[in-house]
Amino acid sequence: KLMTIYSWNVNGIRAVINKGLFQSFIDKEKPDILGLQEIKANSDQINLDIKDYYQYYYPAERAGYSGTAVLSKIKPKKVIQGLPNDLVDKYKLDTDLYGNPNQEGRVLTIELKEFFFVNVYTPNTKDDLSRLDLRHKKWDPAFLEFIQRLEKNKPVIFCGDLNVAHKEDDLANPKTNFGKKGFTLEERAGIDNIIKAGYVDSFRIFHQGNGYYTWWSFFANSRSRNVGWRIDYLMVSKKIQNKIKKSDIHPNILGSDHCPISIEVDINE
């Protein structure tokens, strides 16, 4: 059986729902599992009439900010909110420039029979790069250690807005953005380390070259001109790489400054 998994940074789920775009997306694409980032709402503020899905929300404590959600047609064996407290302590993630990331609703995991599905909204480093050290030395290693722990039990598929373009092909203007937020060597090293640890960027199994983007600035008609960045990823454990049959970006699905991305997995293969 082919399972479809989607990831989408909705940049405020209530707006996407109110425009009718979320329902039409669900009706048309019918994802088996959907990871949402930047929901910017509590579950009681989200009015979704979708009967086929188990819905899990992990909002930030601060209103109208961050937050993740997972919708799944398959009932999970377990739902894990956030990063384990020992990792938060080990990497001192609750100090520095912002509070504990678990107060920002950034990581939401479900355990299914065949794999763990981890949905993540990675902190961006800010225009002045004031969060760069925190991200490079703390967040990225803590998140990687978390998925490697899960991997000891079963393969991991993780998705989300990682707030970084990995290679020059992943953004329209690499030269002018080199060293800026989202395209620093440190942030890109975070993806290198994930790949070295045994995860595969599913999109690059099937598509090479540039022109494939998942986020566009609201300025200067960037989206219609396709001047964008690929900062949303579906990464899969190497153990199940051969079960990935397809990986796509869906720039025609509107509602956010990001577009959805998807994979098809043959879970029985």
Buried (B, 14 or more C-beta within 10 A) or exposed (E): EEBBBBBBBBBBBBBBBEEEBBBBBBEEBEBBBBBBBBBBBBBEBBEBEEEEBBEBBBBBBBEBBBBBBBBBBBEBEEBBBBBBEEBBEBBEBBEEEBBBBBBBBBBBBBBBEBBBBBBBBBBBBEEEBEBBBBBBBBBBBBBBBBBBEBBEEBBBBBBBBBBBBBBBBBBBEBEEBEEEBBBBEBBBBBBEEBBEBBBBBBBBBEBEEEEBBBBBEEEEEBBEEEBBBBBBBBBBBEBBBEBBBBBBBBBEBBBBBBBBBBBBBBBEE
